[in-house]
Amino acid sequence: MVLEKLISLRAAVRNPWMMFVVGGIVSIACLIVSFLVFGDSVGMFTTFLITVAMAPFMANLLTYEEATTEDEIAARKNMNILQRHVDMLKVYSAFFVGMILALSLIFIMLPADVIEHIFEDQIREIEIIRGGFLNMTILERIIVNNISVLLITFLFSFLFGAGAVFILSWNASVLATAIGLAAKAIGGVKGLPMAVMIFFPHGSLEILAYFIGAIAGGIVSAAVTRDRSRYFWPVIEDSMKFLIIAIVFLVFAGFIEAAQL
């Protein structure tokens, strides 16, 4: 109850970067609770608790975004699809960047044995991603994995409204773990900027694509469940365009990541 009331929907839309602080606070609080209560799978339960804490806020945000989209279509505002959803992208980006930074710092500062216990699930996921799809090229493996995550994000957001928060939180925690591993190898906290730059070129495009997928699924879900939606099909069209943009971002991200390996 306390975490989900940290910020109002109106405050988040007016000042999206407040969500950066909220992302850090929520992720740290959920990590501590998960460590104390769910010792066997801290990483996965942290993601679950973040989802529980933020689901009401994100569900309201998606409903607001769908209604705003209809109003903008009705007013025939001369806006492209990214301009129509820029506020939503800012809210998502600020929240998950705050989460990634907070978890990365925790990863760097805690002792190795504690880190292996807390981030065991995320470290295992990184190893699976690196070793999976062995019959494919590196580029194919990356693109297939990322597009699969995008489609799951879209599906979760469509079926459960704010359900994509779980997928986004999990991927943010995996990225934070990867950044933490790189930073520790470089030199700890001092190596954090360099570690961020290693993952920023492709990681930023991937996370942005997943945000777009979550918004696309969410606004379709809100349109389907909303009574007498006058602009249902234009909203669906917006959603499909968003998915295409997300796939293009992931292809570019795949080429960048493959070139770095």
N, C-alpha and C positions, 0 to 999 in steps of 0.2 A: 504493500500500500504506500509506504513512504517513497520507494524508488520511483514508482509510476507517477507520483505527484511532484517530482522534482521540477518539472517544467510544464507549463500549459501549452496547448496546441497553438493558441494565439501568439504566445511569446516565441515559440519555436519557429513559426512562419515569419514573424516580424524580424527575428534575430536568429537565423539558423545556426550561427556559430556558437551560440550558447549550448548547442547539442554536443559540441566537442567536450565540454566539461562534464556534461551528463554521461556521455559515453565512457569517459574515464572512471567516474564515480560508480556507475552501475557495474562495469566489468570488474573492478576491484572488489566491490562489495559481494558480487556473486561468486567470485573466485574464492574469497575468504570463507563464505558460507559453505560452498561446495567442498573445500578442503577440510573443514571441521566436521561436516555431516556425511559427505559421500566420498570417503577416502579411497575407494577402489577405482573410481573413474572420474577424477576431478575435472579433467578437460571437458568431457562430454556433459557432465552435470552442470558445469559453469555455463556452457552454451544453453542448456535447457532453462536454467534460472534466468539468464538474460532474456530469453524468449518470453518467459512468464512475466517478468517485470515490465517489458516494453510492449507486449502484445496489445494491451488496451490503447496505449498512445498511438501505436502504428496503425491499428485498425481505424481509429478516428481520423488519423492523417490521410489514409487512403480514401475514406469516404469523402472527406473535405476536398481532396484532389480531384476525385471524379466529378463532384458537383461543380467545382471551379472550372474544370475542363468543359463541361456542358455550357456553363454561363459564357465562357470565352468563345465557344463555337457559335452560340446563339447570337452574341454581340458582333459576330463576324470580325473579330479583331485580327489584324494583319500580323499574325505571329506564327513562326514555325514551331515544329513539335517540341524542340528543345527549349524554346522560350516559354512555351505553355507550361512546362514541367520543371523549370529551373529551380523554383523554390523547394520543391520536393527533393530534387537531386542534392541541393545544398544541405537540407536536413539530414538525409541519409549519409552524405559524405562526411559531414561534421561529426555525427554520432560514431560512425565506424572508424574514422581516423582517430578520434579520441580513444576508442577502445583499443585499436592497434597499438598506439603509442604507449598507453598504460600497461598493456600486457607485455610489450617488448621491454619496457624498463624493468618490470618485475622479473622477467626471464633473465635479464642481464645481471641484476643485483643479487638474486638469491643464490645460495650454494648449489653446486652441481647435483648433489644427491636429491635435494628438495625439488629442483627443476625437473629431474627425470621422473619424479613421482607426479608432480602437478601437471606437467605438459606431456605426459606419456602418450596420451591419445593423439595429440597433434604431431608429435615426433614420428609416431607409427604411420600416420596418414602421409606425412612428407616422404617417408621411405616407400610407401606403397605407390605414390604418384611417380616417384623417380624410377621405380622398378617395374611398373605395370606396362601392359600393352607392348611386350617385348618384340612382337612381330611387326610393329610399326616403326616408321622413322620417328625421330625426336619431335619434329614439327607436327606430324600426324597425331602422335600421342598427346601432345600439349593441346592441340585444337579440339580433338575428340573429347578429352577430359573437361576442358573449359566449357564447351558447348553443352555437354551433359549437365554440368553444374547449372548453367544458365536455364536450361529447360526445366530442371528440377525446381529451381528458384521460381520460375514463372508458374509452374504447376502448384507449388505450395502456396504461393501468393493468391492464386485463383481459387483454390479449394478452401483455404483456411483464412483468407484475408491477410492477416499479419503473419501467417505461417512462414513466410520467407525470412522472417527475422532469424529463425533457427539456422537456416542455411547460410545466411549472410554472416551471422555471428560466428558460426563454426569456421567459415573460410577466413574471416578476419582474425580469428585466434590462430589458425594455421599459418597465415601470413606473418602474424606477430612472432610466432615461434621461429619461422624461417629467418626473419630479421634478427631475432635474438641470437640464434645460432651463428649467423654471419658476424654480428657485432662482437660476440664473445671471441670468435676466432681472430678478429682484427685487433681487439684491445679493450673490450668492455664498453662502458658508457661512451668513452671517447670515440669508439668505432661505430657508434649508432648512426651518425649522419652518413658515413660511407656505406653502411649496411642498407640504410634506407634508399640511397641512390642506386644500389645494385638492383633492388627490386622495384624501384619506382617506375622506370620506363614501361615495363610490361604489367606490373602489379596494379598500377593506377588504372590502366585501361581495363584490366580484368574486373577489378572491383566495381568500376563505373558501369561496365556491361551488366554485372549482376544486379546493381541498383536499378538499372533500366528495366531488366527482366522482372524484378520485384514490383516496380511501379506498373509495368504493362499488365501483369497478372492481377494486381490489386485493383486497378481501375476497371478492368473487365468484371472482376468479382463484384465490385460495388455497383456497376451498371446493371448486372444481371439481377441482383437482389433488390435494387431500388425500384419502387413502384412507379409506373408510368414515366419511364425515362424517355424523353422526347428525342434525344440525340444519341440513342443507343449505338447505332451503326457508325456514326462518326467517331465515337469513343473507341469502338472496336478497331476502326481503321487506325486511330492513333496508336493503339496497343500493338498492332501488327507492324506498323512502321518502327515503333520502338524496338521490337524484337529484331528486326532486320538491322537496325543501327547497332544493336548490342552484338550481333553475330559478326558484323564488320569490325567492330572494336576488338573482338576476341581473335579474329584472324590476324589483324595487325599485331596484337599482343603476342600471338604465337610465333610470328616471324621474329619479333624482337627477342623473345625469350630463347628461341632456338639458336639465334645468332650469338647469344651470350654464353651458351653451354659449350 
